[in-house]
Amino acid sequence: MAEPVPASTQEDLFEAVIAAEQRIEPRDWMPDAYRATLIRQIAQHAHSEIIGMQPEGNWLTRAPSLRRKAILLAKAQDEAGHGLYLYAAAETLGVDRAELTEKLISGRQKYSSIFNYPTLTFADVGVIGWLVDGAAICNQVPLCRCSYGPYARAMVRICKEESFHQRQGYELLMTLMRGTEAQRRMVQDAVDRWWWPSLMMFGPSDADSPNTARSMAWRIKRHTNDELRQRFVDMTVPQAEHLGVTLPDPELRWNEERGGWDFGEPDWSELTRVIRGQGPCNAQRVERRRAAHEDGAWVREAAVAYAAKRSAEQHTEEENGK
Ligand code: BYC
């Protein structure tokens, strides 16, 4: 019989896999804190995808054309799919999706701050695609190299769909910018409202980010919050120029020396407030999610009853076949 592997050897093996840029898989030994960090991050990520359908969903019945409505519906459906891949990835760590949903609707788990802002005009749909999905891509492409296999693999497909979402947002904004003066003003107003919250999506500054150092050492995160925020600003400024909008930051200027854009400090007290549940739409978002979950109870009950019936039938077939 094989000797049990001592804990110290298991830990060495785990560290060696991380150092070799290989993947940790569900049945591999992993430190409890590594598992807990992944569950926290993947669950928050999944919740963000699901709650993230609400701000755009607000415009589904009021999209200005059939084409725009079809695009928006497809995007919201993609987000539901992303949520499902991510809940499935979290389940490989030994948690249950029902338990994670319960934690979301009881306020015990977080989701991205960005989805607690209202969508006031149809230009917000374009700006969410451009800025919010743009920020999501910057944050998520490195997660395709995350050390945990199921999360990294889920991110590959998610990122492909996110880049499509970003382009649809930009195309929508280009169309509005070629339209009337009122439409151009609508785009600028949406950019003014979404710019700073988009920068906050990357999390607190590195100095105030308690989880970054450990997540980087474990190669769950591959870059710090500030590195990714800078990458996003550098990517977005030329796109704003091409679009013809102004980013609402008087401190934005090109820094020749370091080859990047300098930008102002986000209002971190706003991020703290929104994360604590005091953003403009937090209560409404969670309440809507809770109602949808309760409305869906009959579907879950029917699925469980159907599975029990199928299993009983299979049992009888096996008995009869004996
Ligand atoms: N909002 O130590 P830190 C999408 C929390 S979905 C809320 O830096 P970490 C899309 C953080 O959780 C996009 N909370 O943490 C969908 C931590 O709290 P706890 C979602 C935030 O984990 C539909 C504390 O603050 N993307 O793209 O190392 C339509 C300290 O922070 C936020 C993901 O979830 C925030 N913005 O880094 C359109 C990506 N920032 O848990 C688009 C995956 C921080 O210790 N997640 N907190 O109590 C990550 O990459 C990382 O978790 C973060 C934070 C960079 C977000």
Residues whose N, C-alpha, C, O or C-beta is under 5 A from the ligand:
A	BS01	BYC	Q41 Q44 H45 S48 E49 G52 M53 E79 K110 Y111 S112 S113 V132 D133 A136 M200 M201 F202 G203 P204 S209 P210 N211 T212 S215 I275
